[in-house]
Every structure is written in C-alpha cells, then in structure tokens.
Amino acid sequence: MHDSPVRSQETAGDRPPFEIEGQARPGRWLVTCDHASNAVPPWVGGGDLGLPAADMARHIAWDPGAAGVARELGRLLDAPCLLSGFSRLVIDPNRGEDDPTLLMRLYDGTVIPANRHAGAAERERRLDRLYRPYHTAYARLAAARADRAICAIHSFTPCLNGRAPRPWHVGVLHSPLDSRLALPLIERLRAEGDLCVGDNEPYSGHLPGDAIDRHALTHGRPNVLIEIRNDLIATAGAQAAWAARLAPLLGAVLADLRPADLRPTAR
C-alpha cells in the first residue's frame, strides 16, 4: 500500500482537484505536475468549456505527456508526486491568485467560451474548489521534509500558432533567485550530446506568484522546472524513457550541492 494514490475529497460526480502518488515515499524530492489533466468539473459549464474535444486534447488545456513522466519520475526517485486534477483552462494552478492569466479567455488563438463572461464570483468558486485545495496539498508535501527539493514537470508544444518551430527537446527553467539545481542539470543534459537543451526556453523561468515561486523560492527550497517537448512524450514508453533519463541526473545534481547550499534560506 506504500504507493497507493491519495486523492482529495470529492463531491458526487466531481473529479478530485489533485492526486498524490507515493505520499509516504521517503525521498527528498517532491515531483509535481501542475498541468496533469484536461478534465473539466461538471459544475463548470456542465463539464464543458465550449471547446471541441480536439482543442481539449491540445496543449492549451493541459501538458500532454507530463503526468506520465512525473508519475514515473516520482517512482524512480522514491519521492511523492503531486498531480492536478483539472484543466489549466478551468483555472491555472501555476499562476498567482492575482495573475490576469489565472482564468484564460483566449489561449494560442483559441477563445474559451465558458470563460468569456466568467466574473469574480465564478473565479472565486474555482479558486475555492480547485486551486486552493491543490496548493494546500502542495504546501503540506513541500513542508514534510526540512530539506525538501522540488522538481516540476511540464511539457510544451513544438510550435505555437503563427510562430517559428521550437528546436529544443527539453528546457530547464529557473529563476535568477535560485539556479542551484538548474544550471548543473543543464550542463549534464547538454553533455549527453544528443539533446537540444533550452536554458529558460521556451519561456522565462520566473513568474511571480507561480507554483515554484510560492512553494520553493519563498521558502529557500532548491528547485528546478523541466519542460519536455510534448511530441517526444506522446506514449507511455516515451514518458518512462524520459523519466529514466532524468532521474539519475536529478539525483546527481542534488547530491552535488555544497553543504552550505543545503540549508534553505527563505527569500
């Protein structure tokens, strides 16, 4: 029963807002997947954001493949794994509560019909029922060890509408406030010789109020955010292979931290 998933309490017909795999695992890492699901609760637009199924399967609704990588990585690192249970289009758990993109009305050229007229009351309802329970669980898992390190797993689309193709196979995102793990991980990934590795690509690694800022930077916890191009993790086998590739590298960069770096210093 060591690895039995723990799900948050749910009401009839609802998918829970988060899932924890391996809550009792003893590893120092906490593996997270903020955009693990494209599910829409039945109390949001009757379970439909007004988008066709093809759009809900795209990167605009979740991070395809990321959950499979995160689950396997947690298993390999013997670490707990936290996964969201709702679509980023319902409310984005990787944004601060005051972020204007918390509830998206337009994403990569697609209008989100159920969000167009969602006001403050609807935003608060989604915060209370989905976003805040997820972050409460996140905070509890992060605080379960004084020396916790956090690894967030995401995926990115090979090409946004109207933009140039993205060449990176994997990106390592980090804040200038804490690159203790990210920079050594980038070096190790590039040393493997067969990867195009982005340093804060395809996005900047610091967004005030996001999940890493809230649960890692604010508390001085070592952290890294890994973005994998989603066409490279489209199958369960590919997800397992990426987790197997990342696990020893993550173990090595954490083990290489100097003793002085092991003592978290809150921002």
Backbone as a ProteinNet text record, in pm:
[ID]
protein_1_A
[PRIMARY]
MHDSPVRSQETAGDRPPFEIEGQARPGRWLVTCDHASNAVPPWVGGGDLGLPAADMARHIAWDPGAAGVARELGRLLDAPCLLSGFSRLVIDPNRGEDDPTLLMRLYDGTVIPANRHAGAAERERRLDRLYRPYHTAYARLAAARADRAICAIHSFTPCLNGRAPRPWHVGVLHSPLDSRLALPLIERLRAEGDLCVGDNEPYSGHLPGDAIDRHALTHGRPNVLIEIRNDLIATAGAQAAWAARLAPLLGAVLADLRPADLRPTAR
[TERTIARY]
81.5	0	85.2	217	310.8	285.8	253.8	240.3	95.8	-1.1	-140.8	-166.2	-231.7	-256	-353	-331.6	-420.6	-490.3	-623.3	-699.9	-775	-792.9	-865.4	-1012.1	-1080.7	-1223.2	-1298	-1398.6	-1473.6	-1623	-1700.4	-1844.4	-1891.6	-2017	-2068.4	-2048.4	-1988.6	-1969.5	-1846.1	-1777.2	-1657.3	-1531.5	-1438.4	-1303.4	-1230.9	-1149.2	-1080.9	-981	-956.2	-866.5	-719.2	-683.6	-543.7	-534.2	-420.5	-387.4	-243.7	-219.4	-83.5	-47.7	61.3	114.4	236.6	241.7	358.5	376	268.5	277	379.2	393.4	484.2	625.1	651.7	786.7	887.3	1005.7	1098.3	1192.7	1190.4	1288	1278.3	1389.6	1395.8	1316.5	1307.4	1236.4	1085.7	1021.6	878.3	863.4	799.1	774.8	632.4	616.3	483.4	452.2	322	274.3	150.9	171.8	64.5	-42.8	-5.3	-98.5	-115.2	-145.1	-151.9	-279.1	-385.3	-517.4	-584.2	-671.1	-755.8	-902.8	-928	-1064.5	-1133.6	-1264	-1347.8	-1455.3	-1463.2	-1565.7	-1705.4	-1801.9	-1938.2	-2005.1	-1957.5	-2017.2	-1960.1	-1865.3	-1814.4	-1870.5	-1971	-2029.8	-2087	-2133.3	-2183.9	-2075.8	-1950.6	-1838.7	-1784.6	-1816.5	-1777.9	-1744.2	-1622.1	-1582.3	-1626.7	-1701.4	-1746.3	-1647.7	-1545.1	-1443.9	-1463.7	-1429.3	-1434.8	-1330.4	-1353.8	-1262.7	-1120.4	-1106	-971.8	-894.9	-962.7	-896.1	-863.4	-952.6	-927.8	-812.2	-778.8	-664.7	-533.1	-540.8	-421	-353.2	-237.4	-157.5	-226.3	-327.6	-393.4	-468.8	-509.1	-590.9	-510.2	-387.2	-304.9	-164.8	-79.8	53.8	58.3	29.6	25.3	155	141.1	256.1	324.5	302.1	376.7	340.5	214	173	242.1	252.5	319.3	465.6	533.1	673.2	682.6	595.7	601.7	576.4	478.4	447.7	567.7	626.4	738.8	862.3	881.5	995.1	981.6	861.9	840.9	873.6	833.3	862.4	1012.5	1083	1226.8	1305.4	1258.2	1325.9	1277.1	1181	1118.7	1067.5	998.2	952.8	803.1	734	592.2	573.5	459.2	426.8	287.3	276.9	150.3	106.3	-18.6	-71.6	-205	-223.4	-350.6	-457.7	-584	-693.6	-790.8	-748.7	-837.6	-757.9	-827	-762.6	-713.5	-602.5	-549.4	-646.4	-737.2	-834.8	-948.4	-968.1	-1068.3	-1014	-894	-817.8	-675.3	-576.8	-439.4	-366.3	-333	-265	-121.1	-68.5	67.7	68.2	-30.3	-38.4	-73.7	-31	-71.1	-217.9	-278	-421	-453.7	-355.9	-381.9	-332.7	-291.7	-240.6	-357.1	-349.2	-459.9	-480	-380.3	-395.9	-440.5	-480.4	-527.8	-647.4	-736.3	-854.4	-850.9	-805.6	-778.2	-906.6	-916.2	-1028.4	-986.7	-857.1	-801.5	-664.7	-641.1	-512.3	-468	-349.8	-291.9	-393.1	-465.3	-560.1	-697.4	-719.8	-848.7	-925.1	-1047.5	-1134.4	-1192.5	-1197.5	-1251.9	-1393.7	-1496.9	-1632.6	-1680.8	-1657.8	-1709	-1639.9	-1528	-1454.1	-1478.1	-1542.3	-1553.9	-1624.8	-1726	-1804.8	-1797	-1697.3	-1680.2	-1633.6	-1711.7	-1681.3	-1611.4	-1610.1	-1537.6	-1593.6	-1724.8	-1784.9	-1746	-1747.2	-1708.5	-1560	-1480.1	-1336.9	-1312.6	-1382.7	-1366.6	-1414.1	-1519.5	-1568.6	-1463.8	-1402	-1299.1	-1174.3	-1139.9	-1028.5	-1055	-1173.2	-1205.4	-1214.4	-1267.7	-1294.6	-1180.6	-1093.1	-987.7	-848.1	-824.3	-691.4	-638.6	-717.6	-669	-648.2	-735.6	-705.2	-575.9	-550.6	-426.2	-305.2	-310.2	-194.7	-182.2	-291.3	-282.7	-208.7	-242.1	-172	-25.2	1.9	138.8	220.3	164.3	235.3	263.7	167.7	186.7	297.2	297.5	401	538.2	542.5	670.1	729.8	645.1	693	718.9	690.9	704.7	849.6	943.7	1086.7	1149	1235.8	1303	1397.7	1447.2	1543.1	1479.9	1350.9	1279	1336.7	1342.6	1373.1	1255.2	1226.4	1106.7	1146.1	1086.7	1102.6	964.8	939.2	811.7	826.7	734.2	737.9	627.2	666.2	573.9	608.9	520.3	553.8	512.3	573.5	543.1	517.7	438.1	404.6	521.4	542.6	653.4	642.7	518.4	503.2	371.4	377.6	257.2	203.4	74.4	13	82.2	127	189.2	330.1	389.8	524.8	623	751.1	855.2	857.4	895.6	909.1	1010.3	985.4	1074.6	1174.3	1303.1	1402.3	1438	1402.5	1451.7	1379.1	1454.6	1393	1343.6	1419.3	1386.7	1436.4	1362.2	1403.9	1411.1	1508.9	1522.1	1498	1393.6	1353.3	1393.8	1434.2	1480.2	1474.2	1466	1468	1610.8	1646.2	1778.3	1795.6	1685.5	1693.4	1747.6	1740.6	1787.2	1810.2	1936.4	1973.9	2061.6	2055.5	2143.8	2134	2015	1995.8	1986.8	1928.6	1900.6	2027	2123.3	2242.4	2324	2348.1	2417.1	2337.1	2204	2123	2135.6	2134.7	2153.9	2287.8	2393	2525.5	2523.7	2460.7	2457.5	2374.5	2263.2	2181.8	2255.9	2323.7	2398.1	2515.6	2573.7	2687.6	2648.1	2520.6	2476.9	2489.7	2493	2532.4	2424.4	2306	2203.1	2078.4	2087.8	1971.9	1996.1	1892.3	1891.5	1825	1903.6	1858.7	1842.5	1725.7	1699.6	1727.5	1795.7	1818.5	1716.3	1613.9	1499.4	1433.9	1420.9	1347.9	1253.3	1134.6	1083.8	1021.7	1035.2	984.2	1084.4	1062	1137.5	1098.6	1195.2	1170.5	1121.5	1091.3	1044.8	918.8	810.9	683.6	636.1	637.9	598.1	461.2	454.9	329.6	301.6	387.1	361.3	395.8	375.3	388	529.3	630.6	768.2	799.9	755.1	777.5	713.2	592.8	515.6	569.7	605.6	639.3	788.8	868.6	1013.1	1089.9	1080.9	1162.8	1133.9	1008	970.6	1026.9	1049.8	1098.3	1245.3	1311.2	1451.3	1475.4	1376.4	1391.6	1456.5	1557.5	1615.3	1506.9	1515.3	1406.6	1453.8	1376.9	1400.3	1267.9	1245.1	1126.3	1173.6	1123.2	1165	1049.3	1074.1	977.1	1026.4	944	978.4	884.9	940	855.4	755.9	628.9	527	519.9	575.2	576.8	676.5	766.9	867.1	817	699.1	646.2	499.8	472.1	333.8	287.4	378.8	341.9	392.2	332	374.6	520.9	564.7	704.3	799.3	763.5	848.3	850.5	738.6	733.2	823.3	817	901.7	1049.3	1080.7	1219.8	1274.8	1194	1239.9	1258	1166.1	1181.3	1308.9	1336.9	1458.1	1583.2	1573.6	1688.3	1710.4	1601.9	1612.8	1646.9	1597.6	1611.7	1756.7	1850.1	1987.4	2052.5	2014.7	2070.7	2021.6	1894	1840.2	1904.3	1921.5	1989	2130.3	2200	2339	2350.3	2263.8	2276.8	2238	2143.3	2107.8	2220.3	2280.4	2390.4	2512.1	2528	2645.7	2634.4	2518	2505.5	2604.4	2668.8	2761.1	2684.4	2746.8	2676	2609.2	2674.7	2615	2486.3	2478	2359.5	2243.5	2269	2164.9	2073.8	2116.5	2037.9	1949.7	1818	1729.3	1731.9	1732.2	1723.5	1607.8	1500.8	1380.5	1409.4	1341.3	1357.9	1307.8
-121.2	0	126.7	109.3	222.5	327.4	282.8	375.7	402.1	364.1	387.4	537	579.6	722.2	776.7	899.5	970.6	1078	1077	1176.8	1264.3	1390.4	1481.4	1442.3	1489.7	1461.2	1521.6	1449.8	1498.4	1484.9	1567.7	1556.8	1467.3	1425.8	1331.2	1385.5	1304.1	1340.3	1422.1	1468.9	1551.7	1466.6	1508.7	1456.4	1536.9	1471.7	1546.6	1646.9	1756.5	1859.6	1823	1714.1	1671.5	1523.1	1467	1328.8	1324.6	1245.4	1225.8	1078.9	1052.8	917.3	907.4	799.7	776.6	878.6	915.2	1018	983.3	853.5	811.3	780.6	801.1	774.4	864.2	810.7	885.1	980.6	982.9	1063.1	1211.4	1280.3	1423.3	1505.5	1456	1528.7	1530.6	1635.3	1637.7	1663.2	1570.4	1586.4	1638	1741.5	1799.2	1805.8	1805.6	1825.6	1914.9	2044	2142.6	2129.4	2079.4	2071.3	1926.2	1839.8	1696.2	1653.3	1733.2	1689	1792.2	1742.8	1831.9	1819.3	1767.9	1745.7	1878	1882	1996.4	1945.7	1999.2	1952.7	1975.8	1891.1	1906.8	2037.1	2100	2225.4	2347.1	2323.8	2432	2410	2489.6	2478.6	2341.9	2271	2136	2038.8	2069.8	1982.4	2009.6	2126.1	2158.6	2307.3	2338.6	2478.5	2539.4	2460.4	2509.9	2486.5	2406.5	2375.7	2234.3	2210.3	2073.5	1984	1854.1	1758.6	1773.2	1807.1	1821.3	1933.6	2041.4	2151.3	2113	2038.2	1997.2	1897.2	1833.7	1740.9	1813.2	1939.8	2016.4	2071.1	2131.4	2189	2304.3	2363.9	2477	2432.5	2305.5	2256.8	2187.9	2142	2068.5	2055.6	1978.8	1949.5	1802.8	1772.8	1632.7	1559	1439.8	1354.5	1382.9	1500.7	1539.6	1453.3	1417.7	1339	1203.6	1138.7	1009.4	1017.6	1123.6	1143.6	1166.4	1252	1286	1163.1	1082.7	962.4	868	843.4	750.2	808.8	938.5	1003.1	995.1	1016.8	1002.9	862.3	763.7	625.7	600.3	646.6	621.9	695.8	813.2	890.9	853.2	761.2	721.8	844.7	929	1058.9	1074.1	1151.3	1177.6	1257.6	1235.3	1302.7	1363.1	1492.5	1565.6	1602.5	1568.8	1596.2	1669.2	1770.1	1841.3	1752	1782.8	1703.5	1784.4	1900.7	1987.6	2060.6	2099.5	2167.5	2305.8	2342.3	2477.5	2583.3	2545.1	2639.7	2665.5	2575.3	2599.4	2703.3	2678.9	2776.6	2722.9	2809.4	2763.7	2758.7	2637.2	2628.5	2678	2704.8	2757.3	2908.2	2974.8	3120.6	3169.4	3290.4	3350.5	3388.6	3402	3433.6	3568.9	3658.4	3790.2	3802.6	3690	3693	3706.6	3799.4	3815.7	3695.2	3605.7	3485.7	3364.4	3386.7	3276.9	3206.2	3283.1	3230	3281.9	3197.1	3239.7	3250.3	3358.8	3377.1	3353.4	3363.5	3340.9	3277.7	3164.5	3096.2	3042.7	3086.6	3043	3054.2	3165.4	3194.2	3133.2	3056.8	2991.3	3063.5	3106.1	3166.5	3054.9	3077.5	2980.2	3026.2	2970	3023.3	3029.9	2926.7	2924.4	3025.8	3082.1	3179.2	3323.8	3343.5	3478.7	3573.8	3524.1	3611.5	3567	3486.6	3442.7	3561	3593.8	3709.7	3672.4	3766.6	3748.5	3633.5	3617.3	3509.6	3372.6	3358.3	3230.1	3203.7	3305.8	3291.3	3243.7	3302.9	3265.2	3121.4	3081.4	2944.1	2844	2872	2781.7	2783.2	2899.1	2905.5	2817.2	2829.3	2756.7	2605.8	2563.6	2421.3	2345.6	2416.8	2350.3	2400.8	2525.9	2585.2	2579.6	2626	2631.4	2493.8	2396.5	2261.3	2204.5	2230.3	2183.6	2245.5	2374.2	2440.8	2409	2378.8	2333.5	2200.5	2108.6	1980.4	2000.9	2089.2	2120.4	2169.5	2264.9	2321.5	2215.4	2127.2	2021.5	1925	1883	1790.8	1857.6	1983.4	2054.8	2070.1	2086.4	2108.7	1979.4	1864.9	1737	1703	1762.1	1747.6	1885.2	1906.1	2035.4	2061	1954	1969.2	1938.9	1961.6	1927.9	2000.9	1930.4	1988.9	1960.5	2052.5	2041.2	2033	1936.2	1921.9	1927.3	2030.4	2047.2	1999.8	1914.3	1859.8	1922.5	1976.4	2036.1	1986	2015.2	1989.4	2110.6	2123.6	2237.6	2190.1	2267.5	2233	2265.1	2183.8	2210	2343	2395.4	2520.7	2587.2	2711.2	2789.2	2839.1	2867.7	2915.7	3042.2	3036.7	3152.7	3181.9	3093.6	3116.2	3018	3045.8	2956.7	2826.9	2716.4	2590.2	2604.6	2533.6	2535.9	2420.9	2450.2	2345.2	2260	2304.6	2237.5	2104.8	2005.7	1881.3	1895.2	1968.1	1987.1	2124.7	2187.2	2314.4	2304.6	2372.1	2378.6	2523.6	2545.4	2679.4	2707.8	2829.8	2866	3016.2	3055.9	3196.7	3239.3	3364.2	3413.7	3413.2	3399.3	3392.6	3258.1	3154.2	3022	2933.7	2919.5	2831.9	2717	2685.3	2584.2	2449.5	2409.9	2281	2294.7	2403.3	2417.4	2423.3	2506.1	2520.8	2391.6	2320.3	2191.1	2088.9	2093.6	1999.8	2030.5	2158.1	2195.6	2142.3	2158	2109	1958	1885.8	1740.4	1694.8	1761.7	1726.7	1756.2	1868.4	1902	1808.1	1760.3	1669.2	1535.4	1502.5	1376.3	1377.9	1495.9	1508.6	1494.3	1447.3	1424.1	1508.8	1608.8	1688.9	1836.5	1903.9	2049.7	2096	2156.4	2188.1	2339.2	2382.5	2524.3	2568.6	2680.5	2745.4	2858.5	2839.1	2929.9	2945.2	2832.9	2823.2	2703.4	2710.3	2816.1	2935.6	2944.7	3060.8	3099.7	3217.9	3259.5	3171.9	3147	3058.3	3124.8	3252.4	3317.1	3396.8	3355.2	3425.7	3448.4	3570.9	3595.8	3536	3463.3	3403.7	3266	3216.7	3082.9	2977.2	2850.5	2743.6	2733.7	2744.8	2738.1	2859.5	2975.5	3095.3	3079.1	3028.2	3016.5	2909	2792.8	2679.1	2649.7	2706.8	2682.6	2810.2	2910.2	3030	3101.6	3113.8	3185.1	3118.1	2986.8	2910.9	2870.1	2913.1	2878.6	2733.7	2666.6	2525.3	2511.6	2426.2	2400.5	2351.3	2394.9	2364.6	2365.4	2298.7	2301.8	2273.6	2340.6	2316.6	2265	2148	2082.6	2083.5	2135.4	2137.4	2041.1	1943.8	1847.9	1871.2	1873.4	1893.1	1778.3	1812	1709.2	1602	1628.8	1521.8	1412.4	1439.6	1342	1252.5	1285.3	1206.5	1171	1135.7	1107.1	968.2	878.6	742.5	710.9	608	567.2	525.3	458	416.8	534.4	637.3	755.7	831	836.2	901.7	829.8	697.2	619.5	638.3	647	663.3	798.6	903.7	1035.3	1039.1	975.6	970.3	896.4	786.6	708.7	788.7	875.4	958.7	1069.9	1126.8	1241.6	1201.6	1088	1051.6	1051.6	984.2	986.4	1123.6	1204.7	1339.1	1426.6	1414.1	1489.9	1444.6	1313.9	1263.9	1317	1326.1	1371.2	1519.5	1603.8	1747.4	1779.3	1703.9	1726.2	1680.4	1567.2	1515.7	1607.1	1680.5	1765.9	1901.4	1934	2062.4	2070.1	2182.7	2202.9	2206.8	2170.8	2172.5	2306.4	2415.5	2546.9	2566.5	2501.3	2516.4	2432.2	2340.7	2251.2	2318.2	2431.4	2498.9	2603.1	2575.8	2673.1	2806.9	2912.5	3048.5	3116.5	3139.5	3196.7	3332.9	3361.5	3490.5	3602.5
0	0	0	-3.6	7.2	-99.7	-222.8	-333.4	-372.1	-286.1	-320.8	-335.6	-445.8	-464.4	-362.5	-322.3	-231.4	-312.1	-308.9	-382.9	-284.6	-322.8	-235.8	-230	-127.4	-113.9	-230.6	-278.4	-393.4	-368.5	-434.1	-427.5	-540.4	-535.7	-635	-775.7	-859.7	-999.2	-1027.3	-925.3	-945.9	-951	-1037.1	-1029.8	-921.8	-838.2	-732.5	-789.4	-718.3	-770.7	-767.1	-698.7	-701.1	-668.8	-703.8	-670.4	-620.9	-519.7	-467.5	-483.4	-550.8	-557.4	-466.1	-387.5	-303.7	-194.1	-128.3	-24.9	84.6	113.9	220.6	171.7	43.9	-5.5	66.1	96	182.7	110.4	-22.3	-95.5	-66.7	-91.2	-63.9	-165.9	-286.7	-390.9	-365.9	-413.2	-438.9	-588.3	-659.1	-802.5	-820.3	-900.7	-922.5	-1071.5	-1099	-1236.7	-1228	-1248.4	-1234.4	-1341.8	-1457.3	-1571.1	-1616.4	-1519.3	-1545	-1616.2	-1608.2	-1652.2	-1741.7	-1831.3	-1911.4	-1871	-1748.6	-1701.4	-1666.5	-1694.6	-1658.4	-1561.9	-1439.9	-1345.3	-1400.2	-1362.7	-1414.7	-1372.9	-1265.7	-1220.8	-1292.9	-1384.7	-1470.6	-1610.9	-1645.8	-1778.2	-1809.1	-1706.2	-1729.4	-1770.6	-1733.1	-1769.8	-1907.9	-1961.9	-2099.4	-2106.8	-2150.2	-2164.4	-2296.6	-2374.8	-2504.7	-2615.9	-2589.9	-2691	-2743.8	-2870.1	-2921.4	-2855.9	-2861	-2797.8	-2849.8	-2976.9	-3034.2	-2966.2	-2931	-2861.3	-2717.4	-2653.3	-2515.3	-2506.5	-2617.7	-2619.3	-2645.5	-2684.8	-2718.3	-2593.5	-2616.9	-2508.1	-2438.4	-2501.6	-2437.2	-2311.9	-2305.3	-2194.6	-2085.7	-2118.8	-2022.6	-2080.2	-2014.1	-2066	-2107	-2233.6	-2276.7	-2243.8	-2187.6	-2157.2	-2025.9	-1968.1	-1848.2	-1727.6	-1713.4	-1596.8	-1595.2	-1711.6	-1717	-1678.2	-1723.3	-1684.7	-1534.2	-1480.6	-1338.1	-1251.1	-1286.9	-1207.8	-1203.2	-1319.3	-1325.1	-1258	-1272.2	-1207.2	-1055.5	-1005.1	-861.8	-813.3	-892.2	-854.6	-853.1	-955.6	-965.2	-856.4	-818.9	-714.7	-574.7	-566.9	-439.5	-367	-443.4	-394	-418.1	-335.4	-360.7	-488.6	-550.2	-676.2	-663	-687.4	-680.4	-821.2	-854.8	-988.2	-977.2	-1060.5	-1063.4	-1126.3	-1094.7	-1148.4	-1231.7	-1281.3	-1357.6	-1464.8	-1569.8	-1681.9	-1643.6	-1700.6	-1681.2	-1733	-1825.2	-1878.1	-1780.4	-1685.9	-1580.9	-1483.8	-1436	-1358.2	-1353.4	-1366	-1383	-1249.1	-1200.8	-1071.3	-1073	-1191.5	-1199.8	-1221.8	-1165.9	-1167.6	-1028	-996	-870	-873.3	-755.3	-749.7	-811.1	-817.1	-874.2	-1018	-1078.5	-1215.1	-1313.5	-1409.1	-1504.9	-1596	-1605.9	-1688.2	-1606	-1482.8	-1397.8	-1461.1	-1519.2	-1585.9	-1728.9	-1819.8	-1957.1	-2039.5	-2114.6	-2206.2	-2351.2	-2377.2	-2510.6	-2492.8	-2562.9	-2547.6	-2683.3	-2726.4	-2853.8	-2967.2	-2969.3	-3076.3	-3058.4	-2950.8	-2928	-2817.2	-2846.5	-2747	-2659.9	-2528.2	-2433.9	-2398.5	-2463.1	-2446.7	-2302.6	-2223	-2085.2	-1995.1	-2041.1	-1959.6	-2002.8	-2116.4	-2171.7	-2075.6	-2007.5	-1920.1	-1774.2	-1742.1	-1602.8	-1518.7	-1418.3	-1335	-1205.8	-1111.7	-986.3	-904.2	-902.6	-823.1	-877.2	-1008.9	-1069	-1048.3	-1059.3	-1034.4	-891.4	-795.2	-654.9	-631.1	-697.6	-683	-730.5	-842.8	-894.6	-806.4	-753.2	-659.4	-537.5	-479.2	-355.9	-377.7	-490.1	-508.3	-576.1	-645.1	-721.8	-686.6	-711.4	-699.2	-556.8	-460.4	-321.9	-261	-283.7	-233.5	-291.6	-419.4	-480.4	-409.6	-386.7	-324.2	-175.5	-110	28.5	36	-55.3	-60.8	-96.4	-189.6	-232.3	-111.6	-37.7	77.3	182.9	206.1	306.6	265	139.1	91	90.5	50.7	46.5	185.4	284.8	421.4	497.6	436	506.6	538.1	465	494.2	501	597.8	610.7	494.8	431.5	321.6	185.8	173.1	50.3	-70.9	-183.3	-313.8	-405.4	-496.2	-579.7	-727	-795.9	-940.7	-1005.1	-1083.2	-1152.8	-1296.6	-1340.1	-1475.2	-1559.3	-1674.4	-1770.4	-1910.2	-2004.8	-2144.9	-2228	-2345.5	-2432.5	-2574.7	-2646.1	-2783.6	-2877.2	-2980.7	-3072.8	-3146.4	-3158.8	-3233.8	-3196.1	-3152.5	-3129.7	-3263.1	-3268.2	-3392.5	-3442.8	-3567.2	-3628.9	-3584.2	-3505.5	-3454.6	-3518.1	-3500.3	-3551.1	-3470.6	-3533.6	-3459	-3345.9	-3239.8	-3124.1	-3136	-3136.6	-3162.4	-3042.4	-2922.2	-2802.2	-2780	-2736.3	-2691.4	-2548.2	-2469.6	-2328.9	-2286.2	-2198.7	-2142.1	-1990.4	-1933.7	-1788.7	-1748.4	-1671.1	-1633.3	-1489.4	-1465.2	-1331.4	-1313.4	-1188.4	-1151	-1122.8	-1150.6	-1109.3	-958.3	-884.6	-739.1	-690.7	-775.3	-734	-855.4	-895.2	-1006.7	-959.1	-829.5	-771.5	-841.6	-878.3	-943.4	-1095.1	-1141.4	-1283.6	-1369.3	-1330.9	-1414.8	-1423.1	-1311.6	-1323.8	-1404.6	-1395.8	-1474.5	-1623.2	-1659	-1799.7	-1850.5	-1773	-1812.9	-1835.2	-1745.7	-1757	-1876.7	-1901.7	-2017.5	-2148.3	-2154.8	-2276.7	-2298	-2189.9	-2200.9	-2260.8	-2259.9	-2319.2	-2471.2	-2531.1	-2670.6	-2774.9	-2738.4	-2840	-2817.1	-2731.7	-2698.2	-2726.6	-2774.3	-2780	-2650.9	-2562.8	-2427.3	-2413.5	-2373.6	-2354.8	-2213.1	-2199.5	-2070.7	-2060.4	-1974.9	-1969.7	-2106.6	-2176	-2301.7	-2291.6	-2349.8	-2437.4	-2365.5	-2234.4	-2160.3	-2052.8	-1998	-1880.8	-1762.4	-1674.4	-1562.9	-1436	-1439.8	-1317	-1344	-1279.4	-1287.6	-1144.5	-1097	-957.6	-927.2	-816.5	-772.8	-827.1	-920.3	-974.3	-870	-905.4	-806.4	-749.1	-833.9	-784.5	-697.8	-738.6	-657.6	-519.7	-519.1	-394.8	-300.9	-355.5	-269.7	-260.1	-348.3	-344.4	-313.4	-399.8	-383.2	-251.7	-218.1	-96.2	28.8	20.7	136	123.9	18.6	0.3	-37.8	-93.5	-129.2	-266.9	-280.4	-413.1	-508.4	-633.5	-726	-869.4	-953.1	-1096.6	-1166.3	-1276.9	-1359.1	-1493.9	-1532.4	-1656.7	-1755	-1874.6	-1984.6	-2092.9	-2128.8	-2234.5	-2352.7	-2473.2	-2592.1	-2603.5	-2617.7	-2597.5	-2705.6	-2824.1	-2923.9	-2888.6	-2795.2	-2752.9	-2640.3	-2583.9	-2472.1	-2498.7	-2622.3	-2662	-2621.5	-2586.2	-2549.8	-2409	-2349.5	-2215.6	-2215.4	-2322.3	-2330.2	-2334.9	-2411.7	-2421.1	-2287.8	-2219.1	-2088.9	-1989	-1989	-1898.4	-1932.1	-2061.8	-2103.4	-2059	-2070.1	-2024.7	-1873.7	-1801.4	-1655.8	-1618.1	-1688.5	-1660.1	-1693.6	-1791.6	-1827.8	-1725.6	-1677.8	-1586.8	-1443.6	-1398.7	-1257.1	-1209.3	-1279.3	-1228.1	-1234.9	-1332.2	-1341.8	-1226.3	-1194.2	-1081.4	-950.5	-936.8	-817	-804.6	-917.3	-915.9	-881.3	-941.4	-913.8	-769.5	-714.9	-575.3	-483	-515.4	-433.4	-438.3	-549.1	-566.3	-497.8	-444.2	-375.5	-259.7	-245.3	-134	-2.6	107.4	236.8	266.8	231.2	257.9	179.4	61.5	-21.8	26.4	117.5	164.9	267.2	320.8	422.9	354.5	346.6	280.6	350.3	271.4	325	255.3	328.6	267.1	208.4	99.4	33.2	121.8
[MASK]
+++++++++++++++++++++++++++++++++++++++++++++++++++++++++++++++++++++++++++++++++++++++++++++++++++++++++++++++++++++++++++++++++++++++++++++++++++++++++++++++++++++++++++++++++++++++++++++++++++++++++++++++++++++++++++++++++++++++++++++++++++++++++++++++++++++++++++

